[in-house]
Amino acid sequence: MKNTIQYLAIAVLGLVACEPEFDNPIAESDLYTNAEVDFSKYIALGNSLTAGLADGALYITGQENSYPNILANQLKSVGGGMFTQPLMADNVGGFVGQTADFPPRLVLAFDAEGNPGPAVFTGQQPTTNITTSLEGSFNNMGVPGAKSFHLTLPGYGALNPYFGRFASGASASVLGDAIAQDPTFFSLWIGNNDVLSYATSGGIGVDQTGNVDPSTYGQNDITDPTAFGAIYSDIVGQLTANGAKGVLLNIPDIPSIPFFTTIPNNALELDAATAGSLTGFFQAVAGIVTAQLAGGGLPLEQAQIIASQYLFTFNEGSNLFLIKTDVTNTNPLGVRQMTEEELLLLTIDRAALAQGYGSVVLTPEVEQVLGILLTGGTPTPAQGDLVVKAISGIEDKDVLDKDELSAIATATAAYNAAITNIATANGLAFFDIAGVLAQGANGGIPFEGGLITSDFVSGGGFSLDGVHPTPRAHALVVNGIIDALKTTYKASIPRVEPGNFGTVTLSNEVN
């Protein structure tokens, strides 16, 4: 059986990265005003989205195109000061000798057939040393991998080398180092990883809703919304204690991110003959399961009812994949067909999908048993097991099922409600980035000269890891923040032109 997976064609022309071309409003400086805000000391707090991580790695060009760095350049027109970042040593990404855990960046490469796709850059080895400590303080305090409660955790640098390389000391916290700089203005975009790590792991973590003690959480767990709200409120309270103004950004919804929407869950493409054969295969499976259950003492009628759930029907064209689920008395095989709303992850093995992962992996031995069935024969119990074991449901790590999606949506909504309320209570600016990215996933975001969508690679909004923004999308974030600052503080700040910022990088254009 051969499954043909249909993927979105990738448009390459016009989608290569470029150096940032910041708007220079000096000649029109009289048109701009800081109004109620002192922008002289801007500190940005957050995770990888703030740090400028892209294409699966942190590297110089990504940092230079981070939304805080772009915003800081625009703030110079209204009294903004110097903005420093803990730059990596190169444009490769990753750490020396640590490429298993911190690999180099992804680039857009071409296979032997000329098909474009993400590939790990191999043109140069990383030169950033994981043990090197940078001197001084930094305005961009974005730490890849950080969750909300990590910002207040003393000694977090020992757990996260991205912070460890620029932390002020062994016992420092991200928030403490930020406050020590006495910021007059801040941006805070944190909370994505509190639910995203669960999502990108395929939901293999635990939804910790009801457990307000983050010290007991695993790496891929969902943070309890009550704990999140309290931690977030504390962070904002400390940042504003000396009168600093700021802007808060909320958390995007999972369906807005191409990491979860690029591989269609109905990409099991079958011709009419194969669809008929696959339907017949599961008719055989239902018969085998009926016999197994009845042989174990279950009444025949009840055995037939349970086995009937495996009478999957396949049609010519697109079909939904099968996924693994819990083995129970009512689902002894632990497999079912995906529902339309469930999502496959970008990291799924696409070659395996083409070989039957998500449906059936046929071997000569299994085909021999099927031949016995077709001729009216009765296979032995061992032969029946061979047929059942040929079913290859997609593993939990590669899919988000309906229960996992519900947990993610519930937590995200609760986080966003807390962020909105905290912004209002503290008189802070608020930018609904979740709404903007939802627009990107549903028609696109127009800008002068083009349209940004969430389509993987070709949409221009997301880097090659399918999660982090491109420079062009960071420019959109900056404009959204500038609009929010105008609404809340009456500040007039020059916007940037997204078309001046690039998207993805070809493999021969890294350095």
Secondary structure as GFF3:
##gff-version 3
##sequence-region A 1 511
A	DSSP	three_ten_helix	26	31	.	.	.	ID=ss1
A	DSSP	beta_strand	42	46	.	.	.	ID=ss2
A	DSSP	alpha_helix	48	51	.	.	.	ID=ss3
A	DSSP	alpha_helix	60	64	.	.	.	ID=ss4
A	DSSP	alpha_helix	67	75	.	.	.	ID=ss5
A	DSSP	three_ten_helix	76	78	.	.	.	ID=ss6
A	DSSP	beta_strand	106	110	.	.	.	ID=ss7
A	DSSP	beta_strand	116	120	.	.	.	ID=ss8
A	DSSP	beta_strand	140	142	.	.	.	ID=ss9
A	DSSP	three_ten_helix	148	150	.	.	.	ID=ss10
A	DSSP	three_ten_helix	156	158	.	.	.	ID=ss11
A	DSSP	alpha_helix	161	164	.	.	.	ID=ss12
A	DSSP	alpha_helix	174	179	.	.	.	ID=ss13
A	DSSP	beta_strand	185	189	.	.	.	ID=ss14
A	DSSP	alpha_helix	193	200	.	.	.	ID=ss15
A	DSSP	three_ten_helix	214	216	.	.	.	ID=ss16
A	DSSP	alpha_helix	225	240	.	.	.	ID=ss17
A	DSSP	beta_strand	245	249	.	.	.	ID=ss18
A	DSSP	three_ten_helix	254	256	.	.	.	ID=ss19
A	DSSP	beta_strand	268	270	.	.	.	ID=ss20
A	DSSP	alpha_helix	272	295	.	.	.	ID=ss21
A	DSSP	alpha_helix	300	307	.	.	.	ID=ss22
A	DSSP	three_ten_helix	308	310	.	.	.	ID=ss23
A	DSSP	beta_strand	317	319	.	.	.	ID=ss24
A	DSSP	beta_strand	322	324	.	.	.	ID=ss25
A	DSSP	beta_strand	335	337	.	.	.	ID=ss26
A	DSSP	beta_strand	343	344	.	.	.	ID=ss27
A	DSSP	alpha_helix	350	354	.	.	.	ID=ss28
A	DSSP	alpha_helix	364	374	.	.	.	ID=ss29
A	DSSP	alpha_helix	381	389	.	.	.	ID=ss30
A	DSSP	three_ten_helix	396	398	.	.	.	ID=ss31
A	DSSP	beta_strand	399	400	.	.	.	ID=ss32
A	DSSP	alpha_helix	402	425	.	.	.	ID=ss33
A	DSSP	beta_strand	429	431	.	.	.	ID=ss34
A	DSSP	alpha_helix	433	441	.	.	.	ID=ss35
A	DSSP	beta_strand	445	447	.	.	.	ID=ss36
A	DSSP	beta_strand	450	452	.	.	.	ID=ss37
A	DSSP	alpha_helix	471	489	.	.	.	ID=ss38
A	DSSP	three_ten_helix	498	500	.	.	.	ID=ss39
A	DSSP	three_ten_helix	507	509	.	.	.	ID=ss40
###
